[in-house]
């Protein structure tokens, strides 16, 4: 459904389109994303116009990395639908997974405990 079709749908008094209509009924994202995957606007993102629901995601990820779960919550969309939309934006080079300093520095046990603690703290702060 194009942005214009969604607007026409809403103007006709039919309400917002169903979540599955936003992603043409697709249930599987083309990228393997977790709910904690962080994404941010790509430095080389295209300037082509986006549908309104995709534009909202890009605006959320412009200033700082945003998790897929946070995007789903802010858009009030199901997690799976959000994963499909974020995946689409990654394939089209609008969004990327940021390489944060120290993100892949391993501890003795092979994990980055600080990163995991930060993620857990962030999840605890969610309403």
C-alpha positions in Angstrom: 0.0 0.0 0.0 1.5 3.3 -1.0 1.5 6.3 1.3 -1.2 7.9 -0.8 -3.4 4.8 -0.6 -3.0 4.7 3.2 -3.9 8.4 3.4 -7.0 7.8 1.1 -7.9 4.9 3.3 -7.8 7.1 6.5 -9.6 10.0 4.8 -12.4 7.7 3.8 -13.1 7.2 7.5 -11.9 3.6 7.4 -9.2 4.1 10.0 -5.6 3.2 9.8 -4.6 0.3 7.5 -4.0 -3.1 9.2 -0.4 -3.8 10.1 0.0 -6.6 7.6 -1.1 -4.3 4.8 1.8 -2.0 5.5 4.2 -4.8 4.6 2.1 -6.4 1.8 1.3 -9.4 3.9 4.9 -10.4 4.4 5.7 -12.1 7.8 9.4 -12.8 7.4 12.0 -10.0 7.3 14.8 -10.4 4.8 17.4 -9.6 7.5 17.8 -11.6 10.7 16.8 -9.1 13.4 16.4 -9.5 17.1 14.2 -7.2 19.2 17.4 -5.8 20.7 19.1 -5.1 17.4 20.1 -1.4 17.2 19.7 0.5 13.9 20.6 4.0 12.9 20.3 6.2 9.8 23.0 5.3 7.2 25.5 8.0 6.4 24.8 7.2 2.7 21.0 6.9 2.9 19.1 7.5 -0.3 17.0 10.6 -0.7 14.1 8.9 -2.4 10.7 9.7 -0.8 9.4 7.1 1.6 5.9 5.9 2.6 4.8 7.5 5.9 5.3 4.5 8.1 8.9 4.0 6.8 9.5 7.8 7.1 8.6 7.5 10.8 11.1 4.7 11.4 13.9 6.7 9.7 13.1 9.8 11.8 13.3 7.7 15.0 16.8 6.5 14.0 18.2 9.7 12.8 19.9 11.1 15.9 20.8 7.9 17.8 20.6 4.2 17.5 17.2 2.7 18.2 16.3 -0.9 19.0 13.8 -2.8 16.9 11.6 -3.2 20.0 11.7 0.5 20.7 10.7 1.3 17.2 7.8 -1.2 17.4 6.6 0.4 20.7 6.8 3.9 19.4 5.0 3.1 16.2 2.5 0.9 18.1 3.0 -1.9 15.6 3.6 -5.6 16.2 7.2 -6.6 16.5 7.2 -8.9 13.5 5.7 -6.2 11.2 8.3 -3.8 12.5 11.1 -6.3 11.8 9.9 -6.5 8.2 9.8 -2.7 7.8 13.3 -2.2 9.4 14.6 -5.0 7.3 13.3 -3.3 4.2 15.0 -0.1 5.1 18.3 -1.9 5.7 18.0 -3.6 2.3 17.4 -0.2 0.7 20.4 1.3 2.6 18.4 3.7 4.7 19.4 2.0 8.0 22.5 0.2 9.3 23.5 -1.6 12.4 26.0 0.8 14.0 29.5 -0.4 15.0 29.8 1.0 18.5 33.3 1.3 20.0 34.0 -1.6 22.2 30.9 -3.5 21.0 32.9 -6.6 20.1 35.6 -6.5 22.7 35.3 -9.8 24.4 35.8 -10.6 28.0 37.4 -13.8 29.3 34.2 -15.7 28.8 33.6 -14.5 25.2 30.9 -12.0 26.0 30.7 -8.3 26.5 29.1 -8.0 30.0 28.9 -4.2 29.9 26.9 -4.2 26.7 24.6 -6.9 27.9 24.1 -5.0 31.2 23.3 -1.8 29.3 20.7 -3.6 27.2 19.2 -5.2 30.3 19.1 -1.9 32.1 17.4 -0.3 29.1 14.8 -3.1 29.0 14.0 -2.6 32.7 13.4 1.1 32.1 10.7 0.3 29.5 7.1 1.0 30.7 
